[in-house]
């Protein structure tokens, strides 16, 4: 069972005093089982983004200790910085990572908030999935007015805090706490020192859009004349349509531009339909918040972006839009920056996006796809981008892992007088090599002259083969670990009837684990056979033997893994489990043998045709 993991990304209103920052991060690091993943201070923003992860209980305690320490060392009455903020610990979100639901993270936020309110006397607001009311869900709404407006805000019954006092705390301000989806803090760099240039692009990119203008709007939109609602004159901010009533223009934006005008205006603090109010045009991307600022450390302007749901709006699409908009204005995007961490699948998505644009196969090793993403996004522009530290979910191979050995060292390890690594690990390795061959055959054929009709299918083969390769490579070590778990059960004491009973039960559990791992290897091996068979048909004829070896290696994975299933299955005492697994093994083996025979005949036939054609030579 996978460990439950929660990520916490508190933002502290201190980015210049390294000693104070260290005191806060030390408070986090002292909590057992918590892993501190990132500490990213910003001088101009005077703000530090900290990222840590761990089991729910540990993260909960670490967050409380960090909030407590920040309140002690930060003086908000003397704070200034480019980033919006409300308190010493400005915002503290909890994010589900593994084995944890969003609701569980919301409950963590509520418990930490309640404790901070009662034990620390801190004013706390809840937001996003932990919000106590609809108008408190959006972080920007809760933080509106910032620290300077907090005293007035606390007097408004609609903004009474969720926890803690309603009296203004000039030293610590207030903390906003909640649960949310993974947020990517993403900055896009410009070849400009003008903050207005970054703001210009930010307003076009963000969901809440900007004030609509007319006249001198090209190349810079902000130079145009603002539009306002007048009597019998309600313009659409996104096109030339002008309605006589607000209801009419609202219906138009929904039908023509697919957005709710009421929601857009409210997001910009505008009363819908009021005469004299500014007209607004919608932004390009949903789940995207953005502002512009100048960063003296880099000597350039940046578009500072929060992608609140990267699966809706991924960073590479925002970057491409920014590049196009910048070019229209005579500006250049020099690169971009990830603040904190970015999920592996977001980086994989970006890498594949750019590989496709280049006409390259997306079925490349994970490391190659990530390098394509880093290069294409320009993530090394202002600071080095460390994939292993910045990409959440990307795990480098343990130095002690079997798959990290050289080929000769691994062969030596197998040959020693130890039962593991054994046949199960070798079966998994054979399958992974078969998948690698299938990917190679597909990649060699894809993107070549005359391959256009096959490129999409070849791309799918290569991508699936890479996934199978990674899965089976993991199985090399998992098979050894599964066997070791069974051996640990065998070593349990057996001096009393109770100990014997516990030992027998643990051994049966260990046997089922030792069966499940090679069973999954066998299933994956069969998938390798199928994908290599497809590659044999669509690939370059000169690589048909490579595909054939891939099929054979896939079958070795199936055959070898099933032998490992059966040798452990013989000691299972659960008859129902035994019968079910025995039948599944029999059926899979028969299907795999049939495919092996058919594929072998196909390849031999093709080879025969190729040899005959070569022997015959050219005709004239």
N, C-alpha and C positions, 0 to 999 in steps of 0.2 A: 504493500500500500504506500502510495506517495505521501511524503510529508506535506502537511498543510502549510502554505506559505502566504503571508500578507506583505505587501510593500507599503511603506509609509514614505511620503515625500514632503516633509515640512519645509516651509520657506521662512527664514528668519531675517528680521530687519537689521542685519549687520553684515556688511561685505568688505569692511576695511580693516578691522582690528582682528588680526589672526589669533591673538591670545583668547579673545572672547569666543570666537568661532570654535577654537579647540576645546574650550571648557564645555560648550554645548555638545560637540561630537563625542567628547570623552564620556559624558553622561549617558550617551546612547551606547557606546562601545562597552561600557561596564556591564550591561545587561547580558546575561548568558544566552546563547543561541541566536543572538542578533548579528547579522553581517552588515557592516557599513559598506555600501557600494559606491557612494559618490559624495563628495563635498565640493560644491562649485560656487565660490564667492564671486561677486561682481562689484567692482569698485564704484562704477558710475551708478548702478542701481542701488548700491549699498544694501545688498541682499545676498543671502547665501541659500542655495538649494541643496538640501541634504537628502540622500536616498539610502534607505536601509530596508532589509527584508529579514523575515524569520517566522517562526510559528506565531499564531495569533496572540497568545498570552504574553510572549516575550516582546513582541512589537508594541502591544498595548502599554506595557510597563516602560519600554524605552521612550515611547512618545511622551508619556507623562513626565518622565525625568528630564527630557529635552525641553519641554514647555516650561517646567519649573526653573531650570537653569537659565533659559533665555530671559525669563522675567526678572531674574536676579541681576544679570550682567548687562542688559540692554536698556538704554534710557531713551524712550520714544520722544520725549519732549525736545530732544536735541537731534532727532533723526531727520535726514533729508536724503532723497535719492530719486532716480528717474522712474522707478517702478511704483505703481499704486500699492498702498499698504495701509493696514489698520492697526496692527499691533506688533509687539516684539516677536511673537510667533504669529506671523500674519495668517497663514493658512496651513492646515494640517490634514491632508487627505489620506485615507486608507484605501488600498487598491487590491482586489482579489488577484492572486497570481496562480495558486495551485491548490485544488481541493477545498476551496473556500468560496462561499457565495457572496454576492453583493450585499444581501441582507445581513449576513454575518459581519461584514465590514461596517455596515451602517450601525450595527449594535455596538461594535468596538468604539466607533466615533462617539456614540452617545454615552458610553461608560467613561471614556477618557474625559469627555466634556463635563459630565456630571462631577467627576472627581476633581477636575481643575477648578470648577466653580465652587465646590464645597471646601476642599482642602487648601486651595491656593487663593481663593477669593477672586478668581479671574472671570472676566466677562467673556462668555462663549456663545457664538452663533453656530448653528448647524446648517449645512448646505448640501446641494446635490442629492444623492440617494438617501441621506440622513435628514434632509430638511423637514422641519415641523410644519411648514406651510408652503403653498405653491409659490408665493412671491419671494421665498427665501432660497429657492432651488439654485438660481443662477449666482455664481460667485460675484460677478460684476455688480449685481443688484445689492447683494449683502454688503459689499465693500464700498458702495457708492457714498461719497462724502469723505471717505478715507479717515485717517486719524484725526485730521483737523475738524471734521464734521461729526465726530463720534459723540461728543458731549450733547449736541443737539439731537442726534439720532436716538440716543438713549431716553430722551424725554418723550419720544413718540411712542404711544402704546402699541402701534403696529410693528414697532421694531424693538420691543422688549427682548432682552437676551433669552436664549433657551436655558442657559445656566449662569449662575453667578450674579453679582450685583448690577444694579442699573445706574450706579454712580460712576462717573467718568474716572478712570485710572490713568493719570497723565504719564506715569512711568511705563506701564505695560500695554496700554491700549486694550484692544480686544482680539480674541483669536477666533478664526473661522475654521470649523472642523466638519469633516464629512466623509462620505464614501463615493467613489466615482470610478468610471472606466479609466484605463490607462491613458494618461495625458502626455502627449509629446510636446515638450517645450522646444520650439524650433525657430531659429533666427536665420534670416536671409540677409546676406551682406551685399552692400552696394559700393560702387566706385565713386562714392560721393561723401562729402562731409556735411551735407545739408539734411537736417532732420526732416524738413518738409518733404523732401524727395521720398524718404522712407514712409512717411505718413500718407503721402499720396497713393502709394501702392498698397499700403496696409488697408486703407479704407475701401479700396476696390476688391480686395481679397476677402475681407471678413464678412461673416454672415449678416451682421447688422447694417452693413453698407455705409452710406454717407448722404449728406445733404445734396439734393439734385440741383444742378446748375445748367445755365444756357450761355450761349455766346462763345467767349474765348476759352473753350474747354480743351483744346488740343494745342500742344502736346500735354499740357498740365491742366487737369480738370479743375483744380482748386482755384484757378484764375477766372473761371466763369462767374456769372451773376446768379446768386441764389434764387431758387424758385420758392414761392409761398402759395398757400391756399387762399383764394379770394372768393368773393361772392359769385356764384355761378361759374366758377373757374377752378377746376380741380385737376391739375396736370398729373400724368403718370410720370414718375421719376425715371422709368426705364425706357420710355419711347415717346413719340410725339403726340400720343393720344391725350385729349383734354376732355374731361367730363363736366357736366353741369352740377353734379352732386357728388358728395363723398361716397355714397353707396354705389354709385355708378363706377367710379374709378376703382373702388375696392373690388367690385365684381370683375372688372377688367384685369387687375393684377393677378387675381386668382386664376382666371381662365387663360390669359395670355402668357403670364410670366411664372405661374405656378408658385405663388407665395401669398401668405396672408398679410395684407397691408396693416391690419390692426396690430398684429404681432411685431411687425417691423417698426412701426412708429413707437410702440410701447418700449421696445428694446432701446430706442434712442431717446426715451423720456419725453416723447411728444404725445400730446392728447389727440387721439384719432379724430380727424374731421374738423378740427377747430380752425376757424378763419384766422389768417395771419401767421399760422404755424408753417415751419419749413416743410417742403416736400422732400421725401427721401427716395433714393434709388437703392435697390437691393445689392448685396455683395455677391460675389461669385461662389463662395463655398459654404456649405452647411458645416456646423460643428467646428467653426474656425473663428478664433478671436485674434485680433491683431492691432498693434499700434506701431508707430515709428519713433525711433530715438537715435541719438548720436552716442557712440561709444568711444571715448577718448583713448582707451587702452588699445583699440584697433585702428584708431584714426579714420573711422568711417561711419556712415549711417547704417542702421540695421532695421529690418522689419522684424519685430518681435511677435512671434505667433504662438498661440496655444491651440493645438489640435485636440479637441476634447473627445473625439471618437475617430481614431485614425483609420478604422475600417470603412467609415463613411467618406472621410477626406484624408487620404494618405499624403505624406509630405512631398513625394515626388511630383504629384499633380499640382500642388500649390507652387512648388518651385518652378515648374515649367510655365505656369500662368504668370508668375512674377517675372520670369525671363522675357516673356513676350511683351508684357506691359512695360518693363524697363526699356526694352529696345525701342518701343514706340515713342519713348520720352527722351531718347538719347542717353540712357543710363545703361550700365552693365552690372549684372549680377556676378559677383566674383566668386561666390561660393555660399555655403551655409553652415550652420552650427547646431548641434544637438546639445541642449542643456539638460543634464541628468542622463537618463537612460532611454533607449528606444527598443521596443520589442523586436525579437528576431524576425517575426513574420512581416513586419513593416519594412525591414531592411531587405528581406528576400524579395518582397513585392517590388521594391524600388530597383533592385539589381536586375530582376527579370524584365521589368519595364524597359530599362535601357538596353539590355541585351537584345530584346526583340526589335527595338528601334535600329540597332546596328545590324540586324539581319542574322544575329547569332542565336545559337540554340540556348534555351533556358535550362536544358538538362545538363548543367555543369555542376561540379562539386560545390558544396555550400560555401567553402572559403572563396572560390572564384566568383560566385554570385555576390557575396558580401563586398569583395574588392571592387567589383563593378559598381555597386551602390555607392561606396565611399568616394570613388573617383568621380562618378557622374553627378553626385550631389555636391561635390566640392567640400567635403567635410573636413579636409585638412587645411582649409583656407586660412583660418585665424589661429588654430591650435591643432596639434596632432590628435587624430582620432584613433583611439585604441579599441579595436573590435572586441577583444576579450573583456575589457572593462566596461564598455559603453552599450553593448548589445545584450539585453536581458533575454536569457534563454539560450544564448550561444555558449556552449561549454567546450573548452579546449580539452583534449584527451589527457587523462591522468597519466603522469609520467610512468606510473607502475602498471598501467593497463597493458594487457596482452597485445592489443592492436597498435600500441605505440612502440613495440619492439621492431627491430630490423627483421627481415625475412629469415636470415640465418639464426638470429637469436631466438626467434619464435620456434623454428624447427628444433633447435637444441632444447628448448624448454619442453616441447612435446616429447622429445626422446628420452627424457630423464625418468627415473624410477618413481614417479608420482602419478596418481590416477587422473590428475587434472593439470593442465588442459588435455582433453581427450577427444574422442570422436565427435562429440556434440559441437565443440568449438571448431573443429576442422570442417564439419559439415556447414556451419554458418559461414566460415571463411570462404569455402568453395562457392556457396551461393552468392556472396558479395562480389566475388571475382566474376562470376557469370553475369551479374547485373552490370558490372563495370564494362564488360565486353559488349553487352547489348547497347549501353549508352554510347560507347565508342563507335559502334557500327552506325547508329542513328546519327550521331554528330558529324561523322565523316561524310554522310550523304546529304545532310541538311544544308540549305543555303547555296547549293551549287547550281551552275547553269543547267536549266532544264528540269530542276527538281521542284519547281513551284507547286505542282499539283500534289506533291507528297510532303511538303515541308511541315504542314500543320501536324500530320500524323507522326512524322519523324520527331518533331519537337515533343509531342506527348510521350512517345516511347522513351526518349532520352530523360525526360523529367521523371517519369515513373521509375525508370531504371535507377536513377540517382537516389530516389526515396527508398527503394528496395535495398540498394547497396548500403545506405546508411543504417537501415533497420537491421540487416543481417550482420553488419560489422559490429553493432552493439551486442548482438547475440553471441559473438565470440567470447566476450567476457561474462555475459549473463549465464551462459551454460556452465562455466566453471564455478561461478558464484552459487548457482542453484545446487550443484553437486556438493559444494562445501556446506551449504545449509543442511543438507541431508546428513552429512558426516557429523556435523555439530549435534544433531539430534541423536545419532548413534552413541555419542560420547556421554550422554546424560546418565546419571546414576540409576542403578536398577537393583538396589538393595532391599527395597520394601515393595509390597504389592502396589502401593500408591505410586512409587517412583517408576515401577515397571509399566503401569498403566499410562502415566504421563509420557514416558519415553516412547511407548508404542504409538500413542496418538501423535506425538511430534514427528515421529518417523514417517507416519502416513501423510502428514501435512507436507513434510519435506519431499516425499516421493511425488506428490502431486505437483509441487513446484518444479521438481526435476523432470517431470513429464511435460508440463505446460511450455517450458522454454524450448525444447526441441520440437514440440508440436508446432509452435509458431514459426520456427525455422523451416519446418517442412512445408507449411502453407506458403511462406514467402519464397521458398525455393521453387515451388510450382509456378508461382507468379513470374519468377525469373524465366522459367522455361517458356511461358507464353509470350512474354515480352521479347525474348531473344528470337523466338520463332517469327514474330512480326518483323523484327529487324532483318531477319534473313530474307524475307520477301521484298522489303522496301529499300534495303541498303544497297550499296554498290556491290555488284557481283563479285568483285575481287575481295570483299570482306565477308563473303558468305561462310567461309570456314571459321572466322572469328565468332560469328553468330552461332555456328554449330557448336563450337567449344563452350560458348555461353550456355546453350541448351544443356549440354552434357554436364557442366558444372552445376547448373540448377538442379538437374536430376540427382547429382551426387549429394546435394543438400537435402533433397527429399528423402532419398534412400537412406543416407547416413543418419539423418535426424529421426526417421521412423524406427530404425533399429534401436536408437537410444530411448525412444518412447517405450518400445516393447520390453527392453531389458529392465526398465523400472516398473512397467505395468505388471510384470509377473508377481511382484510382491504386494500389490494392492489388495486389500481385504474387502473393499467396497465393491460388491459384485455388479451393481448397476453401473457404477463409474467404469469398471473394467470392461463390461460388455459394450458400452457406448464408445469408449475410446478405441477398443479393438476393431469395431466395425468401421469407424471413421478412418483408421489407419489403412485398413484393407481397401477401402474405396479410393482413398487418395493415391495409394501406391498403384492401383490398377489404372487410374486415369493418367498418372504421370508416365507410367510405362508405355501406355498407348500413344501419348504425345511424343515421347522419345523415339518410338519406332517410326511414327509418321514423319516426324521432322528429319530423322536420319535418312529416310528414303528420299525425301524431298531434296535434301542437300546433296546426297549422292547422285541423284538424277541430274541436278543442275551442274554439278562438277563434271559429270560425264559429258553433258552437252558442251560445256566450255572447253573440255579437253579435245573432244571430237572436232569442234570448230577450229581450234588452234592447229590441230594435226592436219586438217584439210587445207588450211591456208587460203590465201586470197584467190578468187576466181577471175578469169579474164576472158 
